[in-house]
Amino acid sequence: MKKALTFTAILIIGGVLYLNYLAKKYDLKPLLKYEDIRMPIGLNCSTVRIGTFETEKFYIERTDSRQIHTNKLTGDKKEYIVNWKGNCEYVLISTMDETDILRVKITAVNSDNYGCYIISDKHAHNYANFASIKIL
């Protein structure tokens, strides 16, 4: 019985150590629910409401009412209607598929980029992904 408990303890500790190794290797972050994400008090997002931006996969052009994503590899474009919910939160609704909705909370703004959490109502099951978006 004692050997079985020792073996089980070794398996648990080994599993925890391995998960810790994977989290560091792949920079894994805990899942955040969109509604739990808080924007800093006093954050000013006026400089990123309109403009041209870039992510790893897309060029983004945003006006006060439209946003266009252009895929860097394929050149495919996707257009969204922009609906600002507050100073640093907005919703994007696809002009081609009204069920394709992205919700965005901006959590940091710098001179050359901004950080935000994005969730797809169609695919993400309420867990948001963090993105750093370059200001062009």
ChimeraX commands (.cxc) that place a marker at each C-alpha (Angstrom):
marker #1 position 0.00,0.00,0.00 radius 0.5
marker #1 position 2.82,2.40,0.93 radius 0.5
marker #1 position 4.62,1.69,-2.38 radius 0.5
marker #1 position 1.43,2.44,-4.33 radius 0.5
marker #1 position 1.01,5.80,-2.54 radius 0.5
marker #1 position 4.66,6.70,-3.15 radius 0.5
marker #1 position 4.35,5.79,-6.83 radius 0.5
marker #1 position 1.15,7.88,-7.14 radius 0.5
marker #1 position 2.85,10.86,-5.46 radius 0.5
marker #1 position 5.80,10.58,-7.88 radius 0.5
marker #1 position 3.39,10.50,-10.85 radius 0.5
marker #1 position 1.53,13.59,-9.61 radius 0.5
marker #1 position 4.72,15.56,-8.93 radius 0.5
marker #1 position 6.17,14.52,-12.28 radius 0.5
marker #1 position 2.97,15.58,-14.04 radius 0.5
marker #1 position 2.97,18.97,-12.33 radius 0.5
marker #1 position 6.63,19.53,-13.21 radius 0.5
marker #1 position 6.00,18.55,-16.84 radius 0.5
marker #1 position 3.01,20.93,-17.11 radius 0.5
marker #1 position 5.12,23.71,-15.61 radius 0.5
marker #1 position 7.84,22.98,-18.20 radius 0.5
marker #1 position 5.28,23.14,-21.05 radius 0.5
marker #1 position 3.79,26.39,-19.74 radius 0.5
marker #1 position 7.23,28.04,-19.73 radius 0.5
marker #1 position 8.31,26.56,-23.07 radius 0.5
marker #1 position 5.17,27.65,-24.92 radius 0.5
marker #1 position 4.44,30.78,-22.82 radius 0.5
marker #1 position 1.03,29.41,-21.86 radius 0.5
marker #1 position -1.29,31.78,-20.03 radius 0.5
marker #1 position -4.36,30.92,-17.97 radius 0.5
marker #1 position -7.66,31.13,-19.81 radius 0.5
marker #1 position -9.55,34.33,-19.12 radius 0.5
marker #1 position -13.26,34.77,-19.51 radius 0.5
marker #1 position -14.05,37.88,-21.50 radius 0.5
marker #1 position -16.35,39.30,-18.84 radius 0.5
marker #1 position -13.54,39.00,-16.23 radius 0.5
marker #1 position -11.10,41.18,-18.20 radius 0.5
marker #1 position -10.75,44.64,-16.66 radius 0.5
marker #1 position -9.42,47.66,-18.48 radius 0.5
marker #1 position -7.17,50.00,-16.48 radius 0.5
marker #1 position -8.93,53.07,-15.08 radius 0.5
marker #1 position -8.02,56.18,-17.05 radius 0.5
marker #1 position -6.79,54.27,-20.13 radius 0.5
marker #1 position -7.10,56.53,-23.20 radius 0.5
marker #1 position -7.83,54.58,-26.39 radius 0.5
marker #1 position -8.63,57.58,-28.61 radius 0.5
marker #1 position -5.35,57.17,-30.55 radius 0.5
marker #1 position -6.29,53.66,-31.73 radius 0.5
marker #1 position -9.96,54.18,-32.59 radius 0.5
marker #1 position -9.07,55.10,-36.17 radius 0.5
marker #1 position -5.96,54.13,-38.10 radius 0.5
marker #1 position -3.88,51.47,-39.80 radius 0.5
marker #1 position -2.57,48.54,-37.77 radius 0.5
marker #1 position -0.76,45.23,-38.19 radius 0.5
marker #1 position -0.82,41.82,-36.51 radius 0.5
marker #1 position 1.19,38.73,-37.31 radius 0.5
marker #1 position -1.41,37.62,-39.89 radius 0.5
marker #1 position -3.34,40.76,-40.91 radius 0.5
marker #1 position -3.16,44.38,-41.97 radius 0.5
marker #1 position -6.04,46.27,-40.37 radius 0.5
marker #1 position -7.64,49.50,-41.57 radius 0.5
marker #1 position -10.16,51.06,-39.16 radius 0.5
marker #1 position -12.44,54.06,-39.61 radius 0.5
marker #1 position -15.04,55.21,-37.12 radius 0.5
marker #1 position -17.57,52.68,-38.48 radius 0.5
marker #1 position -15.70,50.04,-40.54 radius 0.5
marker #1 position -12.71,47.76,-40.11 radius 0.5
marker #1 position -11.04,45.77,-42.90 radius 0.5
marker #1 position -8.71,42.83,-42.23 radius 0.5
marker #1 position -6.39,41.94,-45.11 radius 0.5
marker #1 position -4.68,38.55,-44.84 radius 0.5
marker #1 position -0.92,39.07,-45.36 radius 0.5
marker #1 position -0.44,35.71,-47.11 radius 0.5
marker #1 position -3.50,35.50,-49.35 radius 0.5
marker #1 position -4.63,39.10,-49.72 radius 0.5
marker #1 position -8.17,38.04,-48.78 radius 0.5
marker #1 position -10.19,40.82,-47.18 radius 0.5
marker #1 position -12.85,40.66,-44.50 radius 0.5
marker #1 position -14.94,43.69,-43.62 radius 0.5
marker #1 position -16.55,44.42,-40.26 radius 0.5
marker #1 position -18.90,47.03,-38.87 radius 0.5
marker #1 position -17.32,48.68,-35.80 radius 0.5
marker #1 position -19.59,49.30,-32.81 radius 0.5
marker #1 position -17.80,51.06,-29.93 radius 0.5
marker #1 position -19.25,50.08,-26.53 radius 0.5
marker #1 position -17.01,52.43,-24.54 radius 0.5
marker #1 position -13.68,54.24,-24.67 radius 0.5
marker #1 position -11.66,50.99,-24.95 radius 0.5
marker #1 position -14.16,48.29,-25.91 radius 0.5
marker #1 position -15.74,47.54,-29.27 radius 0.5
marker #1 position -17.58,44.88,-31.22 radius 0.5
marker #1 position -16.87,43.86,-34.82 radius 0.5
marker #1 position -19.71,42.36,-36.86 radius 0.5
marker #1 position -18.83,40.76,-40.20 radius 0.5
marker #1 position -20.60,42.30,-43.18 radius 0.5
marker #1 position -20.71,38.84,-44.81 radius 0.5
marker #1 position -21.89,36.76,-41.82 radius 0.5
marker #1 position -23.79,38.44,-38.97 radius 0.5
marker #1 position -22.98,35.48,-36.69 radius 0.5
marker #1 position -19.24,36.23,-37.07 radius 0.5
marker #1 position -18.80,38.63,-34.16 radius 0.5
marker #1 position -15.53,39.63,-32.49 radius 0.5
marker #1 position -15.54,41.41,-29.12 radius 0.5
marker #1 position -12.45,43.43,-28.19 radius 0.5
marker #1 position -11.22,45.00,-24.94 radius 0.5
marker #1 position -8.12,47.19,-25.20 radius 0.5
marker #1 position -6.01,46.92,-22.06 radius 0.5
marker #1 position -2.85,48.90,-22.96 radius 0.5
marker #1 position -1.90,51.63,-25.42 radius 0.5
marker #1 position 1.67,52.66,-26.26 radius 0.5
marker #1 position 3.15,54.87,-28.97 radius 0.5
marker #1 position 3.81,51.95,-31.35 radius 0.5
marker #1 position 1.27,49.26,-30.36 radius 0.5
marker #1 position -1.71,48.38,-28.26 radius 0.5
marker #1 position -2.68,45.27,-26.35 radius 0.5
marker #1 position -6.15,43.82,-26.36 radius 0.5
marker #1 position -8.18,40.73,-25.65 radius 0.5
marker #1 position -10.28,39.38,-28.49 radius 0.5
marker #1 position -13.04,36.82,-28.40 radius 0.5
marker #1 position -15.02,35.26,-31.22 radius 0.5
marker #1 position -18.64,34.68,-30.26 radius 0.5
marker #1 position -18.76,31.99,-32.94 radius 0.5
marker #1 position -15.69,29.97,-31.92 radius 0.5
marker #1 position -14.16,30.84,-28.53 radius 0.5
marker #1 position -16.70,29.70,-25.92 radius 0.5
marker #1 position -16.16,32.85,-23.81 radius 0.5
marker #1 position -12.36,32.58,-23.50 radius 0.5
marker #1 position -10.36,35.50,-24.85 radius 0.5
marker #1 position -7.00,35.57,-26.61 radius 0.5
marker #1 position -4.47,38.34,-26.05 radius 0.5
marker #1 position -3.10,40.19,-29.07 radius 0.5
marker #1 position -0.45,42.85,-29.46 radius 0.5
marker #1 position -1.33,45.05,-32.41 radius 0.5
marker #1 position 1.25,47.26,-34.06 radius 0.5
marker #1 position 0.29,50.84,-34.91 radius 0.5
marker #1 position 1.41,51.79,-38.43 radius 0.5
marker link #1:1,2 radius 0.2
marker link #1:2,3 radius 0.2
marker link #1:3,4 radius 0.2
marker link #1:4,5 radius 0.2
marker link #1:5,6 radius 0.2
marker link #1:6,7 radius 0.2
marker link #1:7,8 radius 0.2
marker link #1:8,9 radius 0.2
marker link #1:9,10 radius 0.2
marker link #1:10,11 radius 0.2
marker link #1:11,12 radius 0.2
marker link #1:12,13 radius 0.2
marker link #1:13,14 radius 0.2
marker link #1:14,15 radius 0.2
marker link #1:15,16 radius 0.2
marker link #1:16,17 radius 0.2
marker link #1:17,18 radius 0.2
marker link #1:18,19 radius 0.2
marker link #1:19,20 radius 0.2
marker link #1:20,21 radius 0.2
marker link #1:21,22 radius 0.2
marker link #1:22,23 radius 0.2
marker link #1:23,24 radius 0.2
marker link #1:24,25 radius 0.2
marker link #1:25,26 radius 0.2
marker link #1:26,27 radius 0.2
marker link #1:27,28 radius 0.2
marker link #1:28,29 radius 0.2
marker link #1:29,30 radius 0.2
marker link #1:30,31 radius 0.2
marker link #1:31,32 radius 0.2
marker link #1:32,33 radius 0.2
marker link #1:33,34 radius 0.2
marker link #1:34,35 radius 0.2
marker link #1:35,36 radius 0.2
marker link #1:36,37 radius 0.2
marker link #1:37,38 radius 0.2
marker link #1:38,39 radius 0.2
marker link #1:39,40 radius 0.2
marker link #1:40,41 radius 0.2
marker link #1:41,42 radius 0.2
marker link #1:42,43 radius 0.2
marker link #1:43,44 radius 0.2
marker link #1:44,45 radius 0.2
marker link #1:45,46 radius 0.2
marker link #1:46,47 radius 0.2
marker link #1:47,48 radius 0.2
marker link #1:48,49 radius 0.2
marker link #1:49,50 radius 0.2
marker link #1:50,51 radius 0.2
marker link #1:51,52 radius 0.2
marker link #1:52,53 radius 0.2
marker link #1:53,54 radius 0.2
marker link #1:54,55 radius 0.2
marker link #1:55,56 radius 0.2
marker link #1:56,57 radius 0.2
marker link #1:57,58 radius 0.2
marker link #1:58,59 radius 0.2
marker link #1:59,60 radius 0.2
marker link #1:60,61 radius 0.2
marker link #1:61,62 radius 0.2
marker link #1:62,63 radius 0.2
marker link #1:63,64 radius 0.2
marker link #1:64,65 radius 0.2
marker link #1:65,66 radius 0.2
marker link #1:66,67 radius 0.2
marker link #1:67,68 radius 0.2
marker link #1:68,69 radius 0.2
marker link #1:69,70 radius 0.2
marker link #1:70,71 radius 0.2
marker link #1:71,72 radius 0.2
marker link #1:72,73 radius 0.2
marker link #1:73,74 radius 0.2
marker link #1:74,75 radius 0.2
marker link #1:75,76 radius 0.2
marker link #1:76,77 radius 0.2
marker link #1:77,78 radius 0.2
marker link #1:78,79 radius 0.2
marker link #1:79,80 radius 0.2
marker link #1:80,81 radius 0.2
marker link #1:81,82 radius 0.2
marker link #1:82,83 radius 0.2
marker link #1:83,84 radius 0.2
marker link #1:84,85 radius 0.2
marker link #1:85,86 radius 0.2
marker link #1:86,87 radius 0.2
marker link #1:87,88 radius 0.2
marker link #1:88,89 radius 0.2
marker link #1:89,90 radius 0.2
marker link #1:90,91 radius 0.2
marker link #1:91,92 radius 0.2
marker link #1:92,93 radius 0.2
marker link #1:93,94 radius 0.2
marker link #1:94,95 radius 0.2
marker link #1:95,96 radius 0.2
marker link #1:96,97 radius 0.2
marker link #1:97,98 radius 0.2
marker link #1:98,99 radius 0.2
marker link #1:99,100 radius 0.2
marker link #1:100,101 radius 0.2
marker link #1:101,102 radius 0.2
marker link #1:102,103 radius 0.2
marker link #1:103,104 radius 0.2
marker link #1:104,105 radius 0.2
marker link #1:105,106 radius 0.2
marker link #1:106,107 radius 0.2
marker link #1:107,108 radius 0.2
marker link #1:108,109 radius 0.2
marker link #1:109,110 radius 0.2
marker link #1:110,111 radius 0.2
marker link #1:111,112 radius 0.2
marker link #1:112,113 radius 0.2
marker link #1:113,114 radius 0.2
marker link #1:114,115 radius 0.2
marker link #1:115,116 radius 0.2
marker link #1:116,117 radius 0.2
marker link #1:117,118 radius 0.2
marker link #1:118,119 radius 0.2
marker link #1:119,120 radius 0.2
marker link #1:120,121 radius 0.2
marker link #1:121,122 radius 0.2
marker link #1:122,123 radius 0.2
marker link #1:123,124 radius 0.2
marker link #1:124,125 radius 0.2
marker link #1:125,126 radius 0.2
marker link #1:126,127 radius 0.2
marker link #1:127,128 radius 0.2
marker link #1:128,129 radius 0.2
marker link #1:129,130 radius 0.2
marker link #1:130,131 radius 0.2
marker link #1:131,132 radius 0.2
marker link #1:132,133 radius 0.2
marker link #1:133,134 radius 0.2
marker link #1:134,135 radius 0.2
marker link #1:135,136 radius 0.2
view
